[in-house]
Amino acid sequence: MTTTIHVRTPTGVRQTSDLGEVRDLLEREETFWIDTSSIDAPLHALLTDVLKLHPLAVEDILLDRPGPKVEDYGEYLYMVIHGVVCSGTDVERAGTVELDLVLSQRWLLTHHRGQLRAPAEVAEEFARNGKVMERGPAFIAHAVIDRMVDLYLPLTEAFDEQIDALETDVVERTSTDIVPRIFRLKRALQRVRRTAMHQREVLQRLSRGEFEQIPERALPFFRDIHDHFVRVVDLAEGNRELLSAALDAYLSQTSNRMNEVMKTLALVSTIMLPLTFIAGVYGMNFDHMPELHWRYGYAFALGLMAVVGSGMALWFRHKKWL
């Protein structure tokens, strides 16, 4: 569990982990960003006694929420943004991770469980170039949220690749693992899509100037995030439709193959039916059947079966049934 405070200085950005400095920073009205993954008593005291956050906001920060949200508490804005986590190309296990943001006119707080890629990348960028912090906390929040949204795109591309491979398997081969793969992908996509749908509404509210904590000059940047995320949602919807189409295609392919098998079996049974009739007639063994004592009766019966079977097979081929 770590806490890092990024403070804007005339020469760049200074980092510290001393929570005791926060009260002094508030009194000096300096711009700073607190990024933390802690859930301990010092953090709780910081949230309640120093930053004076509402008890409901503190509760939401320390506990995971199921979906994105944004609430205006007057002096500060509380947001819940969800990013995505995926191990390599294993999109079937893709999930979401929560990032809590508290934005005021002078400072920004971000809270997450464990290491999170987006805040870490933004912190590295600030270490190289701290000019973003000069613009204010709203632009820091934009940088973090923008990086969270950008991480959705590799996941959507991985989904595209998995679905393309799945469609190829549906057409070229029959395998019993195709249907389970489709449903695993659908479940993973549904997890991401459910969160993305709510998050799109949150980003839309942030981009239309509804909250005074986001200055007018920062609104175009938040609108850009919203536009990018609309694309993410559209791609998720498209992938969902492609998976449904792949399932329908697989069921149709399976049905067609079954129909071909049944057709072949029906034709074979139809050809064998008269042969069985001939064999049944000459197998009755009545005393007064003329052909029973005929020297060439056996060869005649076999020849008759061959002629009838061949004739029927040729007729079926002429009709393009075979």
ABEGO torsion letter per residue (X at the ends): XBBBBBBBBAAEBBBBABAAAAAAAAAAGBBBBBBBABABAAAAAAAAAAAGBBAAAAAAAABBBABBBBBBAGABBBBBBBBBBBBEABAAABBBBBBBBBBBAABBBBBBBEBBAAAAAAAAAAAABAAAAAAEAAAAAAAAAAAAAAAAAAAAAAAAAAAAAAAAAAAABBBAAAAAAAAAAAAAAAAAAAAAAAAAAAAAAAAAGABAABBAAAAAAAAAAAAAAAAAAAAAAAAAAAAAAAAAAAAAAAAAAAAAAAAAAAAAAAAAAAAAAAAAAAAAGBAABAAAABAAAAAAAAAAAAAAAAAAAAAAAAAGAX
